Amino acid sequence: MDADATSTLHKNGVSATDDSFKYIWFQDHESELKAIYTGSSFLKSSAACDNVGLVLESTSFYAEQGGQSSFLFILDMHIYFDLAVAP
């Protein structure tokens, strides 16, 4: 996500993702969907077959930085339904 996209999130009141859960191993946690990103724009909702990025309220994964590659992960759910950003 580029600086313009991050700025758009901030202007819309979306706080930075809480990544403190990356220090707590072997513990599930719930999170809220804050934004859906296509790589060039944000969506309010998305169909199950769309290829999108999800901006979550919290995560247990490290963000990409300093040459370290980001993690790819699978959400522990089957998305056979539409997604919508939490109000």
TORTORKE-549103 format. One line per field, with one value per atom (N, C-alpha, C): residue number from 1; residue in one letter; chain; atom name; x negated, y negated, z negated. Coordinates in Angstrom, 3 decimals. Layout:
BEGIN
n NUM  ...
res a  ...
chain A  ...
atom CA  ...
xx X  ...
yy Y  ...
zz Z  ...
END
This chain:
BEGIN
n 1  1  1  2  2  2  3  3  3  4  4  4  5  5  5  6  6  6  7  7  7  8  8  8  9  9  9  10  10  10  11  11  11  12  12  12  13  13  13  14  14  14  15  15  15  16  16  16  17  17  17  18  18  18  19  19  19  20  20  20  21  21  21  22  22  22  23  23  23  24  24  24  25  25  25  26  26  26  27  27  27  28  28  28  29  29  29  30  30  30  31  31  31  32  32  32  33  33  33  34  34  34  35  35  35  36  36  36  37  37  37  38  38  38  39  39  39  40  40  40  41  41  41  42  42  42  43  43  43  44  44  44  45  45  45  46  46  46  47  47  47  48  48  48  49  49  49  50  50  50  51  51  51  52  52  52  53  53  53  54  54  54  55  55  55  56  56  56  57  57  57  58  58  58  59  59  59  60  60  60  61  61  61  62  62  62  63  63  63  64  64  64  65  65  65  66  66  66  67  67  67  68  68  68  69  69  69  70  70  70  71  71  71  72  72  72  73  73  73  74  74  74  75  75  75  76  76  76  77  77  77  78  78  78  79  79  79  80  80  80  81  81  81  82  82  82  83  83  83  84  84  84  85  85  85  86  86  86  87  87  87
res m  m  m  d  d  d  a  a  a  d  d  d  a  a  a  t  t  t  s  s  s  t  t  t  l  l  l  h  h  h  k  k  k  n  n  n  g  g  g  v  v  v  s  s  s  a  a  a  t  t  t  d  d  d  d  d  d  s  s  s  f  f  f  k  k  k  y  y  y  i  i  i  w  w  w  f  f  f  q  q  q  d  d  d  h  h  h  e  e  e  s  s  s  e  e  e  l  l  l  k  k  k  a  a  a  i  i  i  y  y  y  t  t  t  g  g  g  s  s  s  s  s  s  f  f  f  l  l  l  k  k  k  s  s  s  s  s  s  a  a  a  a  a  a  c  c  c  d  d  d  n  n  n  v  v  v  g  g  g  l  l  l  v  v  v  l  l  l  e  e  e  s  s  s  t  t  t  s  s  s  f  f  f  y  y  y  a  a  a  e  e  e  q  q  q  g  g  g  g  g  g  q  q  q  s  s  s  s  s  s  f  f  f  l  l  l  f  f  f  i  i  i  l  l  l  d  d  d  m  m  m  h  h  h  i  i  i  y  y  y  f  f  f  d  d  d  l  l  l  a  a  a  v  v  v  a  a  a  p  p  p
chain A  A  A  A  A  A  A  A  A  A  A  A  A  A  A  A  A  A  A  A  A  A  A  A  A  A  A  A  A  A  A  A  A  A  A  A  A  A  A  A  A  A  A  A  A  A  A  A  A  A  A  A  A  A  A  A  A  A  A  A  A  A  A  A  A  A  A  A  A  A  A  A  A  A  A  A  A  A  A  A  A  A  A  A  A  A  A  A  A  A  A  A  A  A  A  A  A  A  A  A  A  A  A  A  A  A  A  A  A  A  A  A  A  A  A  A  A  A  A  A  A  A  A  A  A  A  A  A  A  A  A  A  A  A  A  A  A  A  A  A  A  A  A  A  A  A  A  A  A  A  A  A  A  A  A  A  A  A  A  A  A  A  A  A  A  A  A  A  A  A  A  A  A  A  A  A  A  A  A  A  A  A  A  A  A  A  A  A  A  A  A  A  A  A  A  A  A  A  A  A  A  A  A  A  A  A  A  A  A  A  A  A  A  A  A  A  A  A  A  A  A  A  A  A  A  A  A  A  A  A  A  A  A  A  A  A  A  A  A  A  A  A  A  A  A  A  A  A  A  A  A  A  A  A  A  A  A  A  A  A  A
atom N  CA  C  N  CA  C  N  CA  C  N  CA  C  N  CA  C  N  CA  C  N  CA  C  N  CA  C  N  CA  C  N  CA  C  N  CA  C  N  CA  C  N  CA  C  N  CA  C  N  CA  C  N  CA  C  N  CA  C  N  CA  C  N  CA  C  N  CA  C  N  CA  C  N  CA  C  N  CA  C  N  CA  C  N  CA  C  N  CA  C  N  CA  C  N  CA  C  N  CA  C  N  CA  C  N  CA  C  N  CA  C  N  CA  C  N  CA  C  N  CA  C  N  CA  C  N  CA  C  N  CA  C  N  CA  C  N  CA  C  N  CA  C  N  CA  C  N  CA  C  N  CA  C  N  CA  C  N  CA  C  N  CA  C  N  CA  C  N  CA  C  N  CA  C  N  CA  C  N  CA  C  N  CA  C  N  CA  C  N  CA  C  N  CA  C  N  CA  C  N  CA  C  N  CA  C  N  CA  C  N  CA  C  N  CA  C  N  CA  C  N  CA  C  N  CA  C  N  CA  C  N  CA  C  N  CA  C  N  CA  C  N  CA  C  N  CA  C  N  CA  C  N  CA  C  N  CA  C  N  CA  C  N  CA  C  N  CA  C  N  CA  C  N  CA  C  N  CA  C  N  CA  C  N  CA  C  N  CA  C  N  CA  C  N  CA  C  N  CA  C  N  CA  C
xx -0.854  0.000  -0.903  -0.650  -1.498  -1.077  -1.861  -1.630  -0.279  0.156  1.452  2.601  2.502  3.540  3.562  2.388  2.302  2.884  2.604  3.146  4.669  5.210  6.666  7.298  6.686  7.199  7.210  6.094  5.987  7.055  7.265  8.267  9.684  9.893  11.203  11.339  10.382  10.486  10.069  9.377  8.911  7.531  7.431  6.161  5.233  3.953  2.974  3.350  3.090  3.394  2.587  3.250  2.598  1.912  0.584  -0.144  -0.786  -0.338  -0.913  -0.670  0.291  0.590  -0.538  -1.444  -2.560  -3.493  -3.391  -4.223  -3.540  -2.311  -1.551  -1.353  -2.092  -2.048  -0.960  -0.427  0.524  1.785  2.238  3.477  4.290  5.501  6.386  6.872  7.189  7.855  8.775  9.768  10.701  10.289  10.672  10.376  11.563  11.559  12.634  12.079  12.833  12.444  12.642  11.553  11.609  11.632  11.056  11.045  10.780  11.246  11.004  10.261  9.096  8.222  7.954  8.102  7.892  6.463  5.674  4.334  4.290  5.480  5.556  6.691  7.640  8.764  9.364  10.196  10.869  12.317  12.826  14.205  14.970  16.270  17.137  17.520  17.538  17.878  17.203  17.211  16.547  17.240  17.270  17.838  16.796  17.249  16.379  15.257  15.439  14.420  13.418  13.604  12.707  11.347  10.291  8.936  8.642  8.712  8.561  7.652  7.177  6.442  7.369  7.182  8.022  7.192  7.718  7.092  7.855  7.160  7.795  7.465  8.335  8.118  6.875  6.653  5.491  5.002  3.738  3.150  2.039  1.741  0.625  -0.553  -0.517  -1.566  -2.411  -3.664  -4.583  -4.329  -4.418  -4.303  -5.635  -5.604  -6.832  -7.592  -8.881  -9.714  -11.178  -12.043  -13.477  -14.009  -13.448  -13.925  -13.296  -12.589  -11.896  -10.629  -10.415  -9.202  -7.995  -6.859  -5.636  -5.141  -4.321  -3.749  -2.494  -2.301  -1.036  -0.316  0.972  1.698  3.109  3.726  5.105  5.964  6.999  7.923  8.638  8.846  9.466  10.977  11.390  12.813  12.929  14.041  14.307  15.169  14.657  15.376  16.203  17.407  18.344  19.459  19.223  20.229  19.552  20.318  19.758  19.169  18.141  17.516  18.003  18.101  18.435  17.617  17.206  16.430  17.314  16.762  17.505  17.792  18.962  19.305  18.460
yy 1.163  0.000  -1.231  -2.159  -3.336  -4.426  -5.500  -6.584  -7.259  -7.401  -8.028  -7.192  -5.883  -5.000  -5.069  -5.075  -5.188  -6.513  -7.575  -8.897  -8.911  -8.267  -8.180  -7.476  -6.378  -5.674  -6.597  -7.296  -8.206  -9.303  -9.888  -10.945  -10.426  -9.123  -8.513  -7.930  -8.239  -7.836  -6.403  -5.757  -4.391  -4.461  -3.964  -3.961  -2.909  -3.054  -2.042  -0.706  0.369  1.708  2.000  2.498  2.898  4.234  4.229  5.476  6.037  5.599  6.085  7.579  8.136  9.572  10.441  9.849  10.630  11.122  10.539  10.958  12.000  12.313  13.294  14.528  15.570  16.772  17.719  18.469  19.556  19.082  17.907  17.386  16.743  17.219  16.634  15.272  14.431  13.176  12.780  12.003  11.521  10.132  9.779  8.466  7.979  6.699  6.090  5.615  5.796  5.340  3.830  3.109  1.648  1.096  1.832  1.357  2.525  2.365  3.318  2.547  3.057  2.339  3.176  2.557  3.273  3.153  2.318  2.014  0.638  0.099  -1.254  -2.079  -1.416  -2.144  -1.329  -1.999  -1.347  -1.059  0.053  0.456  0.481  0.294  0.440  1.897  2.670  4.088  4.822  6.145  6.956  8.298  8.832  10.162  11.226  12.422  13.508  13.814  13.598  13.957  12.837  11.669  10.544  10.768  10.328  10.391  9.041  8.975  7.714  7.899  6.778  6.755  6.288  6.836  6.471  5.693  4.552  3.791  4.134  4.762  5.229  4.313  4.330  3.538  4.030  5.353  5.926  7.148  7.486  8.638  9.235  10.495  11.137  11.328  10.690  10.820  9.555  9.738  8.617  7.950  6.625  5.877  5.929  5.725  5.684  4.410  4.566  3.388  3.792  2.878  3.098  4.311  4.635  5.769  7.091  7.112  8.329  8.473  9.646  9.835  9.989  9.552  9.656  11.095  11.412  12.744  12.850  13.979  14.305  15.242  15.054  15.910  16.130  17.118  17.442  17.165  16.375  16.147  17.440  17.680  18.931  18.843  18.757  18.749  18.999  19.441  19.642  18.478  17.732  16.548  16.920  17.395  17.718  16.672  15.568  14.521  13.197  12.151  10.828  10.241  9.387  8.674  7.236  6.660  5.240  4.646  3.410  2.700  2.405  2.603  2.334  0.841  0.478  -0.949  -1.659
zz 0.000  0.000  0.000  0.900  1.002  0.009  -0.037  -0.990  -0.779  0.473  0.752  0.184  0.316  -0.221  -1.746  -2.357  -3.815  -4.284  -3.548  -3.876  -3.768  -2.755  -2.583  -3.782  -4.225  -5.405  -6.619  -6.830  -7.981  -7.914  -6.737  -6.569  -6.828  -6.605  -6.842  -8.246  -9.110  -10.509  -10.809  -9.874  -10.107  -10.755  -11.974  -12.698  -12.129  -12.432  -12.023  -12.658  -11.946  -12.443  -13.698  -14.725  -15.977  -15.736  -15.727  -15.484  -16.757  -17.910  -19.178  -19.384  -18.674  -18.804  -18.232  -17.460  -16.907  -18.005  -19.190  -20.316  -21.193  -20.894  -21.679  -20.805  -21.081  -20.251  -20.692  -19.746  -19.979  -20.694  -20.339  -20.913  -19.797  -19.606  -18.606  -19.080  -18.148  -18.494  -17.342  -17.655  -16.647  -16.209  -14.999  -14.466  -13.651  -13.363  -12.589  -11.252  -10.199  -8.868  -8.786  -8.521  -8.472  -7.048  -6.093  -4.706  -3.764  -2.533  -1.461  -0.368  0.029  0.956  2.204  3.370  4.633  5.158  4.534  5.040  5.656  5.964  6.520  5.924  5.268  4.661  3.520  2.735  1.621  1.981  1.484  1.723  0.411  0.478  -0.694  -0.906  0.183  0.090  1.247  1.160  2.165  2.290  3.502  3.722  3.377  3.142  2.697  3.673  4.943  5.940  6.208  5.626  5.874  5.222  5.899  5.365  4.721  3.399  2.678  1.462  0.953  -0.303  -1.404  -2.594  -3.732  -4.745  -5.184  -6.255  -7.520  -8.462  -9.693  -10.859  -11.870  -13.071  -13.824  -13.825  -14.504  -13.736  -13.949  -13.269  -14.123  -13.887  -14.572  -13.625  -12.475  -11.485  -11.401  -11.029  -10.854  -9.509  -9.480  -8.228  -7.497  -6.190  -5.403  -5.730  -6.036  -6.299  -6.316  -5.989  -6.097  -5.367  -4.213  -3.442  -3.827  -4.936  -5.374  -4.544  -3.990  -3.202  -4.122  -3.641  -4.442  -4.454  -5.414  -5.519  -4.671  -4.068  -3.430  -4.373  -4.536  -5.457  -4.961  -5.517  -5.183  -6.404  -6.236  -7.337  -7.658  -8.917  -9.354  -9.182  -7.912  -7.581  -6.094  -5.690  -4.272  -3.802  -2.852  -2.385  -1.164  -1.427  -0.355  -0.301  -0.939  -1.045  -0.765  -0.661  -0.393  -1.666  -1.490  -2.594  -2.601  -3.768  -3.880  -5.015  -4.828  -5.839  -7.034  -8.230  -9.460  -9.572  -10.059  -10.179  -11.220
END
